[in-house]
Amino acid sequence: MGNLLQHKSTNKITVSMGRIFGNRYTMVVIICIITLLFNLHPALVAVSTGLDPSFVYGFNKAISMHLSFGDQFISTYGPLGYLTHDLLPQYMVQASVAQVLYSIALGVGIYLFIKRLCKLKSKLWGYAIAIVMAYAFSVGSSSSIDFNYLSLFLLYCFLLVSSELPYYKRKLLLAALALVAAIFLYVKFTLGFASLGALLCLPLSTLKLRPAHQRIKSIIRTLKETIFVGFLYFLFAFVLTIPLYINNFLDYIKSGWIMSYGFSGAMSFQQQGTFNATIICALAIIVLLLMFIIPLPKAKTLAHNMLFLIIPAFVAWKYAVVRQDAHIIFLAQFTFPIGILVLFARLKKNWIDISALLAMIAIVVTFTVIATPLNKLSTNQTIVGLIGSPINNLKQLNTVKFLQISAERNTWKQESQVLLAGDVLPNNFRKIIGGAGVDIYPWEASIVAANNLNWKPRPSPFSFESYSPYFDNLNTSYFKSKRAPEYIVWQNILGNVNSYTSSIDGRNVLWDEPRTVDTILQKYSAVASSNSQLILLKKIFKPPTRPLKVLGRQTAIWNHWIKIPNAPKGDFVFLSASYKTSMLIKLEDFLLRSPTINIAVAYKEGVVSFRIVPANLSQGFLINPLPYDWQQFSNLFSHGKSNGTALSIEFIANSNYVSRVSNISIKWLSR
């Protein structure tokens, strides 16, 4: 009798538990809790020195100053950039709310995906799939959430094209996606661009070319829906300019497009031993797309509905192959969740299908890991660290830390003070500057944070990003205007790493934005220096400078030395050059990456090679005097002269590139 009662009691508990965990509201709450645990972490990051931290601090600071992005401040990130990287306490709440909203939206999306597509009889399988998907979509969110946002957006796109929704519900979801994509535009331009591409391709999922008598009607319906979502996107984007302090929407779009499009030509970078990463990344993307396209034995092909993936996949591809360093990890952030998505979308009871899909996603992950130069990356940037980040959130009790707002602010302050110690300016610098406006050159904006300076940044405030005549000319106009800062702190960024250059990737800092540098040389003069690391420049008032005059013109051949003409005594010599490229080169630049172009400079003391930004070549590079050490830099700004006298130059490119471009048209100028 006792055993019977115990058995009935156990059955009641089992039934009760089944009802609780089988309830749809309970299920969505549990899935959201899982996504919250995987994604919540302290939103605030300490400010530190270095190129990337200064870059991130720079756009955070610009947001807090309410500078208008697109004209007063230009960057790859927009006025909502703190939603991905928050370095200022005033945006801690907003960044935290964004994490919560992302997690909840992910939880709801996963629930809807399981409910509509998986058709599982067992709730246990539903929870298992939910955990795997939540994990995949949370990979890397504690370090860089850009592609996690995009992956979540694509999850809802997938739900739209794979569900038979009533007309009004479909329109509402399209409108919601258009709003999110418009918000993404102000987080990061490429994020908004990739989302727009996916958005405009969504209506193609309803296009039916058969039967023939309904073809025209279907095409018209698809065009109307494409126009509808495109109009909503730009309407929402335009309306958002008001609260986000965007003075000119078109300027924001223009500067963002130039910045993104020019990335390949200016920033392509190949680390030693990663040449094959390009091919490996291509294979990973191809396999991922094949997972959607190939019809398995008992599965319907999804190719028709998956066209919205094309542009986001291309964006992920470009990130991976243009700059072959830590950017390759973004491929994992894209391929891993999308691979899991298609895996479960096509999951059937047929073990042949399951095995084929598992093998495909294993190939994608393996290719991504192989393509990543793990030995070149810091520990927290490796694929292993990236994929393990959701578990690390749990291990480190980040959800608890996330709730301790006051403690987080104190930690940020203490850590920032320690990390910024190396950027504290000498006492004489701070005394001279006082409360006057100051800009930092070439890019170390963390100096502003370390010294609480009155920052007056040029429109494109990081020289390594000013890889277009458009940005160079904007900065030139700024330094010629009354808005120009009273002082410029010029830092020898790379110090003793390479005494011949002070920019990235072997570039010469004087050539990053040629006209801007020439304007600084005309309008500013050194008033202090420190330890071969810093020069303080002060705005001076001089009579108008003479315009540049032409010394001569010539046509030069690649990989051949060219003698630099002599100029009148005391004059500077500038090089303006151009060449034409074939359509094949332009296509390679767009789809793949641009080759590295160098100029070798011969001095009496030897030969030095500098990487150039081809787009800025026509802006007029300073050739003589061309300092090659810090002391000569200092003399150039202090006395307007330098011992770095160049004798001849050589344009260097690989033979394959040279065979598909014209000879170089050179114009020598002097002032």
ABEGO torsion letter per residue (X at the ends): XAAAAAAAAAAAAAAAAAAAAABAAAAAAAAAAAAAAAABBBABBBBBBEAAAAAAAAAAAAAAAGBBBGAABBBABBAAAAAABBABAAAAAAAAAAAAAAAAAAAAAAAAAAAAAAGBABAAAAAAAAAAAAAAAABGAAABAAAAAAAAAAAAAAAAAABBBBAAAAAAAAAAAAAAAAAAAAABAAAAAAAAAAAAAAAAAABBAOBAAAAAAAAAAAAAAAAAAAAAAAAAAAAAAAAAGBABAAAAAAAAAAAAAAAAAAABBBBBGAAAAAAAAAAAAAAAAAAAABBBAABBBAAAAAAAAAAAAAAAAAAAAABBBAAAAAAAAAAAAAAAAAAAAABBABAAAAAAAAAAAAAAAAAAAAABBAAABBAAABAAAAAAAAAAAAAAGAAAAAABAAAAAAAAAAAAAAAAAAABBBAAAAAAAEABBBBBOAABAAAAAAAGBBBBBBABABAAABABAAAAAAAAAAAABAABBABBBBBBAAEAABAABABBGGBBAAAABAAAAAAAAAABBBABBBGGABBBBBBBBBBBBBBBBBAEBBBBBBGBBBBBBBBBBGBBBBBBBBBBBBAAAAAAAAABBBBBBBBBBBBAAEBBBBBBBAAAAAAGBBAOBBBABAAAAAAAAAAGBBABBBABBBBBBBAAAAAABBBBBBBBBBX
